[in-house]
Amino acid sequence: MNYNIGHWLDENVRKFGEYKQFIFLGPEGEQPRTNKEILNHAQALATGLRRIGVKKGDIIGSVISNIPEIPEIMNGVNRMGAVYLPIIYMLTPAEMRYILQDSACKVVITDDTMLPKVREAVAGLSTIEKIIVIGKETGANIIPYIDLLKDSSEGGVADVDKDDLAILMYTSGTTGFPKGVMLTHHNMECQMKAGSSVWSCNPGEALLTTIPMNHIYGVLSCLEGYFSGFVNILMPPFDPRKVLDALKKYQVKVIPVVPTMLIFMMLVADPKKDDLSFIDLLVCSGGPLAMDTLKQSEAIFHKEITQGYGCTEVGGSIARQRRDWPRKPGSVGFPIPGMAVKIVDDDGNEMPRGSEGEIICKGPIVTRGYLNKPKETAEAIKNGWLHTGDLGKFDEDGDLYVTGRKKDLIIKGGENIDPGVAEGWLYKHPAVMECAVIAIPDEKYGEEVGAAVVLKPGQKATEEELLVYLGEKLHQFVVPKKIFFMPALPKTGLGKILKREIRRIVREQT
Protein backbone atom coordinates (compact mmCIF):
# COMPACT_ATOMS: atom_id res chain seq x y z
CA MET A 1 0.00 0.00 0.00
CA ASN A 2 1.24 3.47 -0.90
CA TYR A 3 0.91 5.83 2.08
CA ASN A 4 2.12 8.97 0.29
CA ILE A 5 -0.05 11.93 1.36
CA GLY A 6 0.71 13.49 -2.03
CA HIS A 7 -2.03 11.34 -3.56
CA TRP A 8 -4.76 13.23 -1.69
CA LEU A 9 -4.62 16.03 -4.25
CA ASP A 10 -5.16 13.45 -7.03
CA GLU A 11 -8.06 12.02 -5.00
CA ASN A 12 -9.51 15.52 -4.62
CA VAL A 13 -9.63 15.99 -8.38
CA ARG A 14 -11.12 12.54 -8.94
CA LYS A 15 -13.75 12.90 -6.21
CA PHE A 16 -14.87 16.51 -6.64
CA GLY A 17 -13.97 17.30 -10.26
CA GLU A 18 -12.35 20.59 -11.23
CA TYR A 19 -13.26 23.54 -9.01
CA LYS A 20 -11.73 26.74 -7.65
CA GLN A 21 -9.83 25.10 -4.80
CA PHE A 22 -7.45 27.86 -3.77
CA ILE A 23 -7.74 31.66 -3.72
CA PHE A 24 -4.82 33.88 -2.79
CA LEU A 25 -5.74 37.38 -1.66
CA GLY A 26 -2.50 39.24 -2.25
CA PRO A 27 -1.54 42.87 -2.86
CA GLU A 28 -2.35 42.40 -6.56
CA GLY A 29 -5.87 41.21 -5.83
CA GLU A 30 -7.55 37.83 -6.06
CA GLN A 31 -5.50 35.02 -7.59
CA PRO A 32 -7.63 31.86 -7.94
CA ARG A 33 -6.36 28.39 -8.85
CA THR A 34 -8.33 25.25 -9.54
CA ASN A 35 -7.43 21.91 -8.04
CA LYS A 36 -6.38 20.69 -11.50
CA GLU A 37 -4.03 23.64 -11.96
CA ILE A 38 -2.42 22.96 -8.59
CA LEU A 39 -2.09 19.27 -9.45
CA ASN A 40 -0.50 20.03 -12.85
CA HIS A 41 2.04 22.37 -11.24
CA ALA A 42 2.76 19.88 -8.45
CA GLN A 43 3.37 17.11 -10.98
CA ALA A 44 5.67 19.40 -12.96
CA LEU A 45 7.57 20.43 -9.81
CA ALA A 46 8.02 16.77 -8.84
CA THR A 47 9.37 16.11 -12.33
CA GLY A 48 11.72 19.09 -12.17
CA LEU A 49 13.02 18.12 -8.73
CA ARG A 50 13.74 14.58 -9.90
CA ARG A 51 15.65 15.89 -12.92
CA ILE A 52 17.92 18.11 -10.83
CA GLY A 53 18.88 15.13 -8.69
CA VAL A 54 16.48 15.23 -5.74
CA LYS A 55 15.83 11.72 -4.42
CA LYS A 56 13.30 10.04 -2.19
CA GLY A 57 13.94 10.97 1.44
CA ASP A 58 15.87 14.17 0.66
CA ILE A 59 15.00 17.23 2.75
CA ILE A 60 13.59 20.17 0.76
CA GLY A 61 13.40 23.40 2.73
CA SER A 62 11.07 26.29 1.90
CA VAL A 63 11.60 29.86 3.08
CA ILE A 64 8.55 31.70 1.81
CA SER A 65 5.73 33.77 3.25
CA ASN A 66 2.09 33.13 2.38
CA ILE A 67 2.22 33.05 -1.43
CA PRO A 68 0.09 31.34 -4.16
CA GLU A 69 2.67 28.62 -4.90
CA ILE A 70 2.56 27.02 -1.45
CA PRO A 71 0.00 24.24 -2.15
CA GLU A 72 1.83 23.04 -5.29
CA ILE A 73 5.22 23.17 -3.55
CA MET A 74 4.04 21.15 -0.58
CA ASN A 75 2.36 18.55 -2.76
CA GLY A 76 5.15 18.45 -5.35
CA VAL A 77 7.78 17.72 -2.70
CA ASN A 78 5.74 15.02 -0.98
CA ARG A 79 4.49 13.31 -4.14
CA MET A 80 8.06 12.62 -5.29
CA GLY A 81 8.88 11.09 -1.90
CA ALA A 82 10.98 13.97 -0.54
CA VAL A 83 10.48 15.56 2.88
CA TYR A 84 8.88 19.01 3.12
CA LEU A 85 10.63 21.37 5.57
CA PRO A 86 8.78 24.69 5.99
CA ILE A 87 11.02 27.24 7.71
CA ILE A 88 9.63 30.31 9.46
CA TYR A 89 10.58 33.15 7.14
CA MET A 90 10.86 35.68 10.00
CA LEU A 91 13.81 33.85 11.55
CA THR A 92 17.24 35.43 11.41
CA PRO A 93 19.82 34.01 8.97
CA ALA A 94 21.66 32.44 11.94
CA GLU A 95 18.48 30.70 13.11
CA MET A 96 17.75 29.47 9.59
CA ARG A 97 21.30 28.23 9.28
CA TYR A 98 20.92 26.10 12.39
CA ILE A 99 17.82 24.42 10.94
CA LEU A 100 19.36 23.88 7.50
CA GLN A 101 22.51 22.40 9.01
CA ASP A 102 20.75 20.26 11.59
CA SER A 103 18.38 18.80 8.98
CA ALA A 104 21.08 18.28 6.31
CA CYS A 105 18.72 20.05 3.91
CA LYS A 106 19.82 19.68 0.26
CA VAL A 107 17.60 22.13 -1.61
CA VAL A 108 15.97 25.40 -0.54
CA ILE A 109 12.95 26.91 -2.29
CA THR A 110 12.51 30.64 -1.71
CA ASP A 111 11.46 33.82 -3.52
CA ASP A 112 12.98 37.16 -4.49
CA THR A 113 12.12 38.85 -1.22
CA MET A 114 13.67 36.16 0.98
CA LEU A 115 16.72 35.39 -1.17
CA PRO A 116 19.20 37.76 0.55
CA LYS A 117 18.41 36.22 3.93
CA VAL A 118 18.65 32.68 2.51
CA ARG A 119 22.01 33.44 0.84
CA GLU A 120 23.39 34.57 4.20
CA ALA A 121 21.96 31.50 5.94
CA VAL A 122 23.44 28.95 3.49
CA ALA A 123 26.84 30.59 3.05
CA GLY A 124 29.47 27.88 3.50
CA LEU A 125 27.00 25.04 4.14
CA SER A 126 28.26 22.05 2.18
CA THR A 127 24.94 20.19 2.38
CA ILE A 128 23.04 22.83 0.36
CA GLU A 129 23.23 21.82 -3.28
CA LYS A 130 20.73 24.15 -4.92
CA ILE A 131 18.56 27.21 -4.32
CA ILE A 132 15.31 27.43 -6.27
CA VAL A 133 13.89 30.96 -6.56
CA ILE A 134 10.35 32.07 -7.34
CA GLY A 135 10.53 35.40 -9.20
CA LYS A 136 12.90 37.18 -11.54
CA GLU A 137 16.10 36.90 -9.51
CA THR A 138 18.93 35.12 -11.33
CA GLY A 139 22.56 34.38 -10.58
CA ALA A 140 25.10 31.71 -9.77
CA ASN A 141 23.75 28.53 -8.14
CA ILE A 142 20.16 29.71 -8.59
CA ILE A 143 17.51 27.68 -10.42
CA PRO A 144 14.45 29.69 -11.51
CA TYR A 145 11.33 28.00 -10.12
CA ILE A 146 9.52 28.44 -13.42
CA ASP A 147 12.18 26.34 -15.18
CA LEU A 148 11.12 23.32 -13.12
CA LEU A 149 7.50 23.53 -14.28
CA LYS A 150 8.02 22.84 -17.99
CA ASP A 151 7.22 19.12 -18.00
CA SER A 152 5.03 16.93 -15.79
CA SER A 153 5.76 13.53 -17.33
CA GLU A 154 7.57 12.22 -14.24
CA GLY A 155 5.20 13.70 -11.68
CA GLY A 156 3.60 10.49 -10.39
CA VAL A 157 3.17 9.75 -6.69
CA ALA A 158 6.18 7.87 -5.33
CA ASP A 159 5.69 4.75 -3.23
CA VAL A 160 6.48 5.35 0.43
CA ASP A 161 6.04 3.36 3.63
CA LYS A 162 3.77 4.66 6.33
CA ASP A 163 6.72 5.44 8.62
CA ASP A 164 8.64 7.42 5.99
CA LEU A 165 8.97 11.12 6.77
CA ALA A 166 6.58 13.51 5.03
CA ILE A 167 7.02 16.72 7.04
CA LEU A 168 9.96 17.94 9.10
CA MET A 169 8.92 20.94 11.16
CA TYR A 170 11.06 22.73 13.69
CA THR A 171 9.45 23.84 16.90
CA SER A 172 9.27 27.56 17.44
CA GLY A 173 11.90 27.50 20.15
CA THR A 174 9.81 29.13 22.91
CA THR A 175 11.80 27.30 25.57
CA GLY A 176 15.18 26.75 23.90
CA PHE A 177 16.90 25.50 20.74
CA PRO A 178 14.38 24.46 18.04
CA LYS A 179 13.91 20.72 17.53
CA GLY A 180 13.01 19.03 14.25
CA VAL A 181 9.69 17.23 14.70
CA MET A 182 9.54 14.19 12.41
CA LEU A 183 6.03 13.63 11.02
CA THR A 184 5.39 10.60 8.85
CA HIS A 185 2.94 10.14 6.00
CA HIS A 186 0.86 7.95 8.33
CA ASN A 187 0.93 10.62 11.07
CA MET A 188 -0.43 13.26 8.72
CA GLU A 189 -3.06 11.06 7.07
CA CYS A 190 -4.43 9.98 10.45
CA GLN A 191 -4.44 13.58 11.70
CA MET A 192 -6.21 14.78 8.56
CA LYS A 193 -8.93 12.14 8.73
CA ALA A 194 -9.47 12.34 12.50
CA GLY A 195 -9.56 16.13 12.59
CA SER A 196 -11.89 16.39 9.60
CA SER A 197 -14.33 13.98 11.25
CA VAL A 198 -14.83 16.47 14.11
CA TRP A 199 -15.03 19.71 12.15
CA SER A 200 -14.27 20.86 8.66
CA CYS A 201 -15.91 22.68 5.76
CA ASN A 202 -18.32 20.96 3.41
CA PRO A 203 -17.38 20.63 -0.29
CA GLY A 204 -17.43 24.01 -1.98
CA GLU A 205 -17.51 26.03 1.26
CA ALA A 206 -14.72 28.47 2.09
CA LEU A 207 -12.08 28.34 4.82
CA LEU A 208 -9.96 31.44 5.36
CA THR A 209 -6.33 30.80 6.33
CA THR A 210 -4.58 33.75 7.95
CA ILE A 211 -2.12 31.57 9.85
CA PRO A 212 1.38 31.37 8.30
CA MET A 213 1.66 28.32 6.06
CA ASN A 214 5.01 27.46 7.61
CA HIS A 215 3.10 26.47 10.75
CA ILE A 216 1.58 23.02 11.25
CA TYR A 217 -1.98 24.40 11.21
CA GLY A 218 -1.32 25.98 7.82
CA VAL A 219 0.00 22.68 6.46
CA LEU A 220 -3.01 20.88 7.88
CA SER A 221 -5.46 23.32 6.26
CA CYS A 222 -4.11 22.31 2.83
CA LEU A 223 -4.38 18.58 3.55
CA GLU A 224 -7.87 18.83 5.04
CA GLY A 225 -8.91 20.88 2.02
CA TYR A 226 -7.90 18.08 -0.33
CA PHE A 227 -9.71 15.52 1.81
CA SER A 228 -12.93 17.49 2.36
CA GLY A 229 -13.17 19.44 -0.90
CA PHE A 230 -13.48 22.93 0.55
CA VAL A 231 -12.13 26.16 -0.93
CA ASN A 232 -8.97 27.38 0.80
CA ILE A 233 -8.61 31.17 0.88
CA LEU A 234 -5.11 32.28 1.81
CA MET A 235 -4.06 35.74 2.94
CA PRO A 236 -0.58 37.23 3.29
CA PRO A 237 0.61 38.37 6.74
CA PHE A 238 -2.30 39.02 9.08
CA ASP A 239 -4.23 42.28 8.69
CA PRO A 240 -7.31 42.29 10.98
CA ARG A 241 -9.35 44.77 8.92
CA LYS A 242 -8.70 42.90 5.66
CA VAL A 243 -9.57 39.62 7.37
CA LEU A 244 -12.93 40.90 8.57
CA ASP A 245 -13.72 42.30 5.12
CA ALA A 246 -12.75 39.03 3.39
CA LEU A 247 -14.88 36.96 5.75
CA LYS A 248 -17.96 38.91 4.71
CA LYS A 249 -17.13 39.14 0.99
CA TYR A 250 -16.55 35.39 0.59
CA GLN A 251 -19.12 34.29 3.18
CA VAL A 252 -16.43 32.17 4.82
CA LYS A 253 -17.70 29.23 6.85
CA VAL A 254 -14.56 28.40 8.87
CA ILE A 255 -11.69 30.56 10.05
CA PRO A 256 -8.92 29.37 12.39
CA VAL A 257 -7.16 32.07 14.42
CA VAL A 258 -4.87 32.31 17.42
CA PRO A 259 -5.72 34.43 20.49
CA THR A 260 -3.48 37.32 19.39
CA MET A 261 -5.31 37.52 16.05
CA LEU A 262 -8.67 37.51 17.82
CA ILE A 263 -7.56 40.43 20.03
CA PHE A 264 -6.52 42.54 17.03
CA MET A 265 -9.72 41.68 15.18
CA MET A 266 -11.71 42.99 18.15
CA LEU A 267 -9.70 46.22 18.25
CA VAL A 268 -10.63 47.15 14.66
CA ALA A 269 -14.14 45.64 14.60
CA ASP A 270 -17.09 47.81 13.65
CA PRO A 271 -20.15 46.49 15.53
CA LYS A 272 -22.42 47.75 12.74
CA LYS A 273 -20.83 45.72 9.95
CA ASP A 274 -18.71 42.97 11.52
CA ASP A 275 -21.44 40.59 12.63
CA LEU A 276 -19.91 37.16 11.96
CA SER A 277 -22.97 35.06 12.74
CA PHE A 278 -22.87 33.67 9.17
CA ILE A 279 -19.65 31.80 10.01
CA ASP A 280 -20.06 28.15 10.88
CA LEU A 281 -16.88 27.82 12.96
CA LEU A 282 -14.72 30.58 14.41
CA VAL A 283 -11.89 28.42 15.72
CA CYS A 284 -9.33 29.68 18.23
CA SER A 285 -6.30 27.52 18.98
CA GLY A 286 -2.51 27.72 19.11
CA GLY A 287 -2.29 29.23 22.59
CA PRO A 288 -4.21 29.98 25.79
CA LEU A 289 -7.36 32.04 25.26
CA ALA A 290 -8.17 34.28 28.23
CA MET A 291 -11.77 33.95 29.40
CA ASP A 292 -12.31 37.70 29.12
CA THR A 293 -11.08 37.68 25.52
CA LEU A 294 -13.44 34.82 24.71
CA LYS A 295 -16.48 36.59 26.20
CA GLN A 296 -15.67 39.94 24.59
CA SER A 297 -15.12 38.43 21.15
CA GLU A 298 -18.35 36.45 21.28
CA ALA A 299 -20.24 39.62 22.22
CA ILE A 300 -18.62 41.70 19.45
CA PHE A 301 -18.87 39.16 16.63
CA HIS A 302 -22.12 37.47 17.71
CA LYS A 303 -20.49 34.10 17.20
CA GLU A 304 -19.63 31.34 19.63
CA ILE A 305 -15.91 30.59 19.72
CA THR A 306 -14.90 26.99 19.04
CA GLN A 307 -11.64 25.94 20.69
CA GLY A 308 -9.09 23.26 19.96
CA TYR A 309 -5.75 22.17 21.31
CA GLY A 310 -2.73 20.60 19.72
CA CYS A 311 0.96 20.82 19.00
CA THR A 312 3.48 20.22 16.24
CA GLU A 313 4.41 16.83 17.71
CA VAL A 314 1.02 15.39 16.70
CA GLY A 315 0.76 17.12 13.33
CA GLY A 316 -1.95 19.49 14.54
CA SER A 317 -4.80 18.62 16.87
CA ILE A 318 -5.03 16.66 20.10
CA ALA A 319 -8.54 17.81 21.05
CA ARG A 320 -11.36 19.73 19.38
CA GLN A 321 -14.70 20.96 20.67
CA ARG A 322 -17.44 18.93 19.01
CA ARG A 323 -20.44 20.26 17.14
CA ASP A 324 -22.78 17.75 18.82
CA TRP A 325 -21.84 18.72 22.39
CA PRO A 326 -22.37 21.96 24.33
CA ARG A 327 -19.32 24.18 24.05
CA LYS A 328 -18.09 24.90 27.54
CA PRO A 329 -16.15 28.18 27.94
CA GLY A 330 -12.50 27.41 28.60
CA SER A 331 -12.69 23.82 27.39
CA VAL A 332 -10.76 22.63 24.32
CA GLY A 333 -13.18 19.76 23.78
CA PHE A 334 -12.64 16.03 23.56
CA PRO A 335 -9.64 14.10 22.23
CA ILE A 336 -9.97 13.57 18.47
CA PRO A 337 -10.77 10.01 17.30
CA GLY A 338 -7.89 7.58 17.74
CA MET A 339 -6.12 9.74 20.32
CA ALA A 340 -5.78 8.60 23.93
CA VAL A 341 -5.21 11.39 26.45
CA LYS A 342 -4.38 11.16 30.15
CA ILE A 343 -3.63 13.60 32.96
CA VAL A 344 -0.70 12.45 35.09
CA ASP A 345 1.31 13.63 38.08
CA ASP A 346 5.10 14.06 38.18
CA ASP A 347 5.52 10.31 38.74
CA GLY A 348 3.35 9.37 35.76
CA ASN A 349 0.33 8.31 37.84
CA GLU A 350 -3.03 9.03 36.22
CA MET A 351 -4.99 11.76 37.99
CA PRO A 352 -8.74 11.59 38.68
CA ARG A 353 -11.12 13.84 36.80
CA GLY A 354 -11.06 17.39 38.09
CA SER A 355 -7.42 17.16 39.19
CA GLU A 356 -4.64 19.02 37.39
CA GLY A 357 -1.56 17.36 35.95
CA GLU A 358 0.49 17.06 32.78
CA ILE A 359 -1.34 16.27 29.54
CA ILE A 360 0.07 13.21 27.80
CA CYS A 361 -1.26 11.55 24.67
CA LYS A 362 -0.82 8.45 22.55
CA GLY A 363 -1.98 7.43 19.08
CA PRO A 364 -1.08 7.08 15.41
CA ILE A 365 -0.60 10.84 14.99
CA VAL A 366 2.24 11.12 17.55
CA THR A 367 5.63 12.01 16.04
CA ARG A 368 8.47 9.51 15.62
CA GLY A 369 10.55 11.95 17.65
CA TYR A 370 13.02 14.77 17.21
CA LEU A 371 15.59 14.60 14.41
CA ASN A 372 19.14 13.93 15.69
CA LYS A 373 18.00 14.29 19.30
CA PRO A 374 17.56 10.85 20.92
CA LYS A 375 17.84 12.26 24.46
CA GLU A 376 15.08 14.84 23.92
CA THR A 377 12.96 12.21 22.16
CA ALA A 378 13.30 9.80 25.09
CA GLU A 379 12.35 12.56 27.51
CA ALA A 380 9.24 13.54 25.54
CA ILE A 381 7.96 10.11 24.43
CA LYS A 382 7.79 7.42 27.11
CA ASN A 383 6.23 4.04 26.31
CA GLY A 384 4.55 5.63 23.31
CA TRP A 385 3.05 8.49 25.36
CA LEU A 386 3.94 12.04 24.31
CA HIS A 387 4.48 14.26 27.33
CA THR A 388 3.29 17.66 26.10
CA GLY A 389 4.62 19.78 28.97
CA ASP A 390 1.16 21.36 29.21
CA LEU A 391 -0.93 21.26 32.37
CA GLY A 392 -4.60 20.40 32.23
CA LYS A 393 -7.55 18.50 33.63
CA PHE A 394 -10.69 16.65 32.57
CA ASP A 395 -14.11 17.61 33.89
CA GLU A 396 -16.78 15.11 34.83
CA ASP A 397 -17.96 14.83 31.19
CA GLY A 398 -14.49 14.24 29.77
CA ASP A 399 -13.99 17.74 28.40
CA LEU A 400 -10.32 18.73 28.43
CA TYR A 401 -9.10 22.02 29.89
CA VAL A 402 -5.57 23.35 29.35
CA THR A 403 -4.61 25.21 32.51
CA GLY A 404 -0.97 26.18 32.03
CA ARG A 405 2.51 25.25 30.96
CA LYS A 406 4.52 22.94 33.20
CA LYS A 407 7.86 24.49 32.27
CA ASP A 408 6.55 28.04 32.80
CA LEU A 409 6.05 27.44 36.51
CA ILE A 410 7.75 30.01 38.71
CA ILE A 411 9.53 28.49 41.69
CA LYS A 412 9.53 31.12 44.42
CA GLY A 413 11.16 30.01 47.66
CA GLY A 414 10.45 26.39 46.76
CA GLU A 415 6.77 27.05 46.03
CA ASN A 416 5.38 26.51 42.51
CA ILE A 417 3.47 29.49 41.11
CA ASP A 418 1.35 29.12 37.99
CA PRO A 419 1.77 32.31 35.89
CA GLY A 420 -1.61 31.77 34.31
CA VAL A 421 -3.42 32.88 37.46
CA ALA A 422 -1.98 36.42 37.44
CA GLU A 423 -2.23 36.56 33.64
CA GLY A 424 -5.94 35.80 33.87
CA TRP A 425 -6.53 38.77 36.16
CA LEU A 426 -4.32 41.10 34.11
CA TYR A 427 -6.38 40.31 31.01
CA LYS A 428 -9.48 41.40 32.90
CA HIS A 429 -8.02 44.88 33.49
CA PRO A 430 -9.59 47.31 30.98
CA ALA A 431 -6.24 48.88 30.02
CA VAL A 432 -4.34 45.64 29.34
CA MET A 433 -4.19 44.24 25.80
CA GLU A 434 -1.55 41.52 26.28
CA CYS A 435 0.54 40.21 29.12
CA ALA A 436 2.99 37.50 30.11
CA VAL A 437 3.91 36.57 33.68
CA ILE A 438 7.48 35.30 34.00
CA ALA A 439 10.14 34.41 36.55
CA ILE A 440 12.68 37.12 37.38
CA PRO A 441 15.84 36.59 39.46
CA ASP A 442 15.57 37.36 43.16
CA GLU A 443 18.25 37.17 45.87
CA LYS A 444 15.78 36.20 48.60
CA TYR A 445 13.54 33.67 46.84
CA GLY A 446 15.68 32.58 43.90
CA GLU A 447 12.83 33.50 41.56
CA GLU A 448 10.23 36.24 41.85
CA VAL A 449 7.12 37.00 39.83
CA GLY A 450 7.32 39.61 37.08
CA ALA A 451 4.83 40.68 34.43
CA ALA A 452 5.34 42.08 30.94
CA VAL A 453 2.36 44.17 29.86
CA VAL A 454 1.20 45.79 26.61
CA LEU A 455 -1.50 48.43 27.07
CA LYS A 456 -4.42 48.92 24.70
CA PRO A 457 -4.09 51.87 22.28
CA GLY A 458 -5.14 55.08 24.04
CA GLN A 459 -5.23 53.45 27.49
CA LYS A 460 -3.04 54.37 30.44
CA ALA A 461 -2.07 52.48 33.59
CA THR A 462 0.83 52.80 35.99
CA GLU A 463 2.84 50.02 37.57
CA GLU A 464 1.46 50.95 40.97
CA GLU A 465 -2.12 50.84 39.69
CA LEU A 466 -1.70 47.34 38.23
CA LEU A 467 0.08 46.02 41.32
CA VAL A 468 -2.66 47.38 43.61
CA TYR A 469 -5.28 45.85 41.31
CA LEU A 470 -3.60 42.43 41.42
CA GLY A 471 -3.10 42.72 45.16
CA GLU A 472 -6.85 42.98 45.57
CA LYS A 473 -7.39 39.77 43.59
CA LEU A 474 -4.47 37.52 44.59
CA HIS A 475 -2.46 36.44 47.59
CA GLN A 476 0.53 38.75 47.96
CA PHE A 477 2.94 35.84 47.55
CA VAL A 478 1.90 35.36 43.91
CA VAL A 479 1.43 39.04 42.99
CA PRO A 480 4.16 40.25 40.57
CA LYS A 481 6.94 42.22 42.18
CA LYS A 482 7.47 44.36 39.08
CA ILE A 483 5.59 45.32 35.92
CA PHE A 484 7.55 45.75 32.68
CA PHE A 485 5.67 47.84 30.12
CA MET A 486 6.45 46.93 26.52
CA PRO A 487 5.25 48.29 23.15
CA ALA A 488 4.72 44.69 21.99
CA LEU A 489 5.45 41.18 23.21
CA PRO A 490 7.90 39.09 21.18
CA LYS A 491 6.08 36.27 19.41
CA THR A 492 6.55 33.35 17.06
CA GLY A 493 5.27 33.56 13.49
CA LEU A 494 1.95 32.15 14.67
CA GLY A 495 1.58 34.73 17.42
CA LYS A 496 2.59 32.55 20.39
CA ILE A 497 4.21 34.69 23.08
CA LEU A 498 7.93 33.98 23.52
CA LYS A 499 8.45 34.01 27.26
CA ARG A 500 12.09 33.01 26.83
CA GLU A 501 12.70 36.19 24.84
CA ILE A 502 10.76 38.28 27.36
CA ARG A 503 12.95 36.94 30.15
CA ARG A 504 16.04 37.95 28.15
CA ILE A 505 14.72 41.47 27.59
CA VAL A 506 13.79 41.83 31.25
CA ARG A 507 17.25 40.68 32.37
CA GLU A 508 18.80 43.43 30.26
CA GLN A 509 16.54 46.02 31.90
CA THR A 510 17.34 45.01 35.48
Order of alpha helices (4+ residues) and beta strands (2+ residues): alpha-beta-beta-alpha-beta-alpha-beta-alpha-beta-alpha-beta-beta-beta-beta-alpha-beta-alpha-beta-alpha-beta-alpha-beta-alpha-beta-beta-beta-beta-beta-beta-alpha-beta-beta-beta-beta-beta-alpha-beta-beta-alpha-beta-alpha
